[in-house]
């Protein structure tokens, strides 16, 4: 980051048990970067990003101690708007530039996660993920991910 800059980030996370073995979760992340150009001029660029997630989780679904969760998230992305910045040109002459951030679409990530304990010391998990509109591109193909994991304590 250029000299004189700082980034501020705010994350809010919460969960609420609304019934036996049922929880709803939510998260919000916001960042604000205030970067001053290296030449010390008063111009600043201020990119802002935000992301959010909502989830529903249930325990004791099929087995004692298991967990099933479904979440829907929008990864951190630039907020629509314009950003001003000052750049130093090759010839030593500074120039201003305004960039417009207007994504054609918003990326969504849907995740289904299941974990089943196999013993007191470990368990088996399965995760299915679908990412739509990757990098906020309306024409991007979906990405599908599956993972199986075995965990143990030793």
N, C-alpha and C positions, 0 to 999 in steps of 0.2 A: 504494500500500500504506500502511496506517496507520503512524503514527510508531512507532519502536522495533521494526520488523519486519525480518526478513531471510529470504531464500530460499536454500536449499541444493539443489544439483542434482548428480546423479551420472550420468554416461553411460559405459557400457562398450561398446566396439565391437571386433569381432574378425573375422578371416578366416583360413581354413585351406585351402591347396591340397592336396587329397587324391589327385589324379591329374593327369596332363598335361592342361592346359587346363580343369580343373574346380576350382571353389572353392565353399566353403560359407561363408556370412557370418551374423553375428548381432549384435544390438544390444539394449541394455537402457537405459532412461532412467528415473530416479527423481527426484522433486522433493519437497521438504518446505518449506513456508512457515510461518514462525512469526511471526505478526503480533500486536503488542500494540495494544489499543484506544487511540485518541487521548487518552483521559482519564488514561492512565498506570496504570490499575488492573492488578492482577496477572493478570487473566483473559487468555487467549490463544486464538486460533483456529489450528488446525494442519491445513490441507488437505494431503493427500498424493496424488500422482499417479504413475502408472507406465505405461510403454509398452514394447513389445518388437517385434522384427522378426527374421525368419529368411529367408535367401535362398540360392539356388543359381545359380551363374553358370558359363557355358561360353564360351570364346573359340575362335576358328578353327572355328566350326560349319559355315558354308557358304562363307564367303569368308575370305581371309587378312586378319587383323586385326579381324574382326567380333566382337561380343559379344552374347550372349543371356543374359538374367537373369530369374528368376522369384523374387518375394518375397511373403511373407505377413507382415502386420504388424497389431498392435493399437496404434493411436495412444494417446498419453498420456490417461489417464482417471483419475477419482478412485478410490481404493481403497475397497472397501466398509467401512462402519463409521459411527461418529458423530463429529461435530465440535461442540465447544462454542465459543460466542462471546458476548461481552458487547456490547450495543448501548446507545447513549445515546438515550433517548426524547425526544420533542418537548417534554415537560413538564420535562425535566432529570432525570428518574428513569431510572436505568440498569435494563436488564432482560437476563436471560440467555436464550439460545436454544440448543437442541441440534438440529442438523440431521442427518438420516440419509441416507447415500449408499448406495443399493442399486440400481444400474442393472438394469433388466429384462433387458438383453442387453449384449453387448460388441461394439463396432464392430470389423470386420475389413476390411483393405484388401489386395487381391491385385493385384500389378502384374507385367506381362510387358513387358520392355523389350528392344528389338533395335537395335543400331547397326552400320552397315556403312560402312567408309571408301570414299569415291569417288575420292580422290586422296591425295597426301601432306598436303594442306592442309585437307581437310574430309570430311564424310560426311553420311549420311542416317540418321535415327533414327525409330523407331516405338514408341510407348508405349500400352499398353492398361491401364486401371485399373478395378477393380470395388470399390466401397465398399458393404459390407453393414452393416445395422443402424446407420445414421447416428446420431450423437449418443447411442449406446447405447440406442436405441429399438427394441425387438423388432418393432414394427409398421411401421417405416420402410421405404420402397421402396429398392431398391438404386440406386446412382448409378454410371453407366458413363461413362468418359472415354477419349477417344482423342486422341493428339497425334502429329503428324508434324513433324519439325524438320530443318532443313538447317543445318549448321554449317560455318564456314570460318574459316581463320586468315588474317589479312592484316597 
